[in-house]
């Protein structure tokens, strides 16, 4: 596995932007990684379901002799799977959270003995920018499996609506 995962020059970076205007507030949080490789273990010859179109859309055929991946049922296809043909640039940037909130004016809520009342909406894990063809470039692993995409589910996209009350 160490052959397929290169951390040399890998950089992780976060970004947090906050802004406020009158009673509105805005938060944008993102994170990314640049310079890492991912071994895509999703293309299996022993299991023909859920194959990435990357491995099938430009296969070699008699009409597509310039195909970038081997023909279907190629002899020793497993050699291709363990070659650099299954290693991809794992660089990405994700917008993990976009949140917009509004705090009601103090003169409207003090009669109800409320110190602060804020309503907000948030989009979480909605946007990922990457060229990686797998489900999620933010693959996790431990030890020698670090950087190996075995097809785990990506983070779910979430829409969050909330109310924050301080007495």
Residue pairs with C-beta under 8 A, 6 or more apart in sequence:
1 39
1 144
1 145
1 146
1 147
1 148
2 144
4 37
4 39
4 86
4 87
4 147
4 148
5 36
5 37
5 38
5 39
5 146
5 147
5 148
6 36
6 37
7 35
7 36
7 147
8 35
9 35
10 33
10 34
10 35
10 36
11 33
11 34
11 35
12 31
12 32
12 33
13 31
13 32
13 33
13 34
14 29
14 30
14 31
14 32
15 28
15 29
15 30
15 31
16 27
16 28
16 29
16 30
17 26
17 27
17 28
17 29
18 25
18 26
18 27
18 28
19 25
19 26
20 26
23 102
23 103
23 104
23 105
24 100
24 101
24 102
25 99
25 100
25 101
25 102
25 103
25 118
25 120
26 99
26 100
26 101
27 97
27 98
27 99
27 101
28 95
28 97
28 98
28 99
29 95
29 96
29 97
30 93
30 94
30 95
30 96
31 93
31 94
31 96
32 91
32 92
32 93
32 94
33 90
33 91
33 92
33 137
33 138
34 91
35 91
36 90
36 91
36 147
37 87
37 88
37 89
37 90
37 147
38 87
38 88
38 89
38 90
38 132
38 134
38 137
38 139
38 147
38 148
38 149
39 86
39 87
39 147
39 148
39 149
40 52
40 86
40 87
40 88
40 133
40 134
40 149
41 86
41 148
41 149
41 150
41 151
42 50
42 51
42 52
42 134
42 135
42 149
42 150
42 151
43 51
43 52
43 55
43 81
43 86
44 81
45 77
45 78
45 81
50 151
52 133
52 134
53 133
54 69
54 133
55 69
56 69
56 72
58 64
58 67
58 68
58 69
59 67
59 69
59 70
59 71
59 72
60 67
60 69
60 70
60 71
60 74
61 67
61 71
69 80
69 85
70 77
70 80
74 80
80 86
88 131
88 132
88 133
88 134
89 131
89 132
90 130
90 132
90 137
90 139
90 147
91 130
91 131
91 132
91 137
92 128
92 129
92 130
92 132
92 137
92 138
93 128
93 129
93 130
94 125
94 127
94 128
94 129
94 138
95 126
95 127
95 128
96 124
96 125
97 122
97 123
97 124
97 125
98 122
98 123
98 126
99 120
99 121
99 122
99 123
100 120
100 121
100 122
101 118
101 119
101 120
101 121
102 118
102 119
102 120
103 116
103 117
103 118
104 117
104 118
104 119
106 116
109 115
109 116
109 117
113 167
114 165
114 166
114 167
115 166
115 167
116 164
116 165
116 166
117 163
117 164
117 165
117 166
118 163
118 164
118 165
119 161
119 162
119 163
119 164
120 160
120 161
120 162
120 163
120 164
121 159
121 160
121 161
121 162
122 158
122 159
122 160
122 161
122 162
123 157
123 158
123 159
123 160
124 157
124 158
124 159
124 160
125 155
125 156
125 157
125 158
126 157
128 136
128 137
128 138
130 137
134 149
134 151
135 149
135 151
135 152
135 153
135 154
136 149
136 152
136 153
136 154
136 155
138 154
138 155
139 147
139 148
139 149
139 150
139 152
140 152
141 147
141 148
141 150
